[in-house]
Each structure stands twice: as structure tokens, then as C-alpha cells.
Amino acid sequence: MSLDKSALEAKASIVKLKPKRAKGINDVNKFGYLFILPFLITFIVFSIYPILRTLYLSFTSFNGFGEAKFIGVDNYTRVLSDKLFWTAFLNTLKIWGINIVLQLGIAFLLTIIFSDIKYKIKGLSVFRALFYLPNLISAASVAFLFKSLMDWQYGSINQLLLNLGIIHSKIDWLGQTQTAPLVVSIIGAWMWFGNSFIVLMAGVQGISKDYFEAATIDGAGRWTIFGKITLPLLKPILLYVAITSLIGGLQIFDIPFLITDGLGSPSNSLNTMVMYLYNTAFKYNNVGYAAAIAYVMFIIIAIFSAFTFKSMYHSVRKKGAK
């Protein structure tokens, strides 16, 4: 009887202790919220609030001063019929299209060379650092460099091409509508091919070398190996590169802005969507309309990204099913 009584008393004491112990643990867990509070406040102030504020301003005729007057969806209606905006959109697509072809072309070529087991090129880390170096240079420095190189009268590019006999007269690279977007695309490809190369090489290094060795023993050439083994297995990586490049390409601003007069000359051929947004807000003081442009850009980028993801994702799944 005494044993049963002592057992009941011990059990009761344990039951009494459990809530206190759980309460102490909960107090410690709540204390952890203090560590994420600085990031949470920063994120709300500098990310969430600007997004919501821009959304509100997109429905107003705010000019940067005074009170914002609510006008409904008039700004969005204006964007849809704005020829300058859609010209800027086509300019952006043109620049990005040439850029991505050059960028991925160079990155693919280097990936083929450095992943080929026949070449066995050493010092990959050194080459990766050299190829990525242009991405570390500030956009202002890159724009000044190429503006000097492409100068019509005294640029080194014209002087070199004249000495080699490739051209017979100087070309105004940045003053013609045919050549200016091409120059900006080449600059972008030069700056970003190293990043794409590093990502692609990381994907190649994740592929088992047994595939390449077996294909080499069977007598497959390097182009066959690339087309039948490397490229299909790299499609998930290509999906990532394509979407990130698309998002960044449709927001191109710094190089076109710095390499010209900031208004998209010559003849509006370098006026990108973000440049048009920037000038609308800060040069012409039409902040409400610029906010609407920003959200239309967001919708366009989201649609293009979703389409790219869906098409490439289904391609990867079909290849995996086979």
C-alpha cells in the first residue's frame, strides 16, 4: 500500500513538473524571435513597404511632391497604348536576345573545351576567375571603357580595323541605330559569359564521368558526347540560366544609360524599359505613371519567366521519361 502511495505521489510530481518545463522551453523559443527581428524590420521597411507604396502610387497622378491624387486604372490604360513604352520593350528584347545568344554560345564553347576529357586542361580555377572578372567591374567603369574604345574619331576599335584593312572608313558605333544595340549586347555578353560558364561547368562536374568515358571508348566524338550526354543532362541548369538571364536582361539599365546621353539615343534605339521608367519618374516627375510602368514590367517578366520555365521543364521531363 505504501509503495502504491509513493508511486502515485511520484507520478503527480512529474505531472506538475511537465507544464513548467514546457513553459520554460517555450520561453526560450520565443527569445529566438529577437534574433530575426532586425532582418524582419529591414525587410518590411526596405522591401515590403516600397512594393506596396509603388502599387498605391500606380493608381495616382503623383508627381513626387504634394498629395497623390487617386485616378484609378488610368495609368495602366495609358501604358497599354504608350508607343514609347512598347518601343522600349522591343529594344530591350532585341538587346537581350543578341546578348543571350552570344553569352550562352561563348559559355557553351568554353564548357565543351574544359569538360572534354581528351584535352584535360589544367588550372580550371584560374580560368574561372579570369572569365568571371568582367562581372566584378562596376558598370560605370565598363561603360567608360567601351565608350572610349568605340569612339568614332579616336577609338581603338576603329583604328585597329582600319589598320587591318577590315573597314575603309570610321564607323560611328554608338551613333547609329544598327550598331548601338549590338555594342550594348556585346558588352553584356562579355560581362556575364563568365557567370554562365561557371554555372554550366558546375552542372557538368555533377555529371558522372562514367558516361563520358563509356562514350569515348565507344568511339563517340566530342560533339556527339556534348549533344547526346552533356546537353540533355544540363537542361535543368539551362532552365536556371535562361530564367535568371531573362529576368536580368529585361531590366537592363546601367550600360545603355551610361554609354549614351541617358535618353536612349541614337533615335531612341537604346531606350530600354527601365530607362524609360527612370526618366519618366525622375526627369519628367511623373511618379504615378512610372509606378504603373514598373508593375506592367513585373507582369511581363512574370509571363516570360513562366513561359520559359514551363517549356523547358516539360522538355526536361520528356527527356527523363525517355
Buried (B, 14 or more C-beta within 10 A) or exposed (E): EEEEEEEEEEEEEEEEEEEEEEEEEEEEEEEEEEEEEEEEEEEEEEEEEEEEEBBBBBBBBBBEEEEBEEBEEBBBEBBEEBEEBEBBBEBBBBBBEBBBEBBBEBBBEBBBEBBBEEEEEEEEEEBBEEBBEBBEEEBEEBBEEBBEBBBEEEBEBBBEBBEEEEEEEBBBBBBBEEBBBBBBBBBBBBBBBBBBBBBBBEBBEEBEEEBBEEBBEEEBEBEEBBEEBBBBBBBEBBBEBBBBBBBBBBBBBBBBBBBBEBEBBBEBBBBBBBBBBBBBBEEEEBBBBBBBBBBBBEEBBEEBBEEBBEEBEEBBEEEEEE
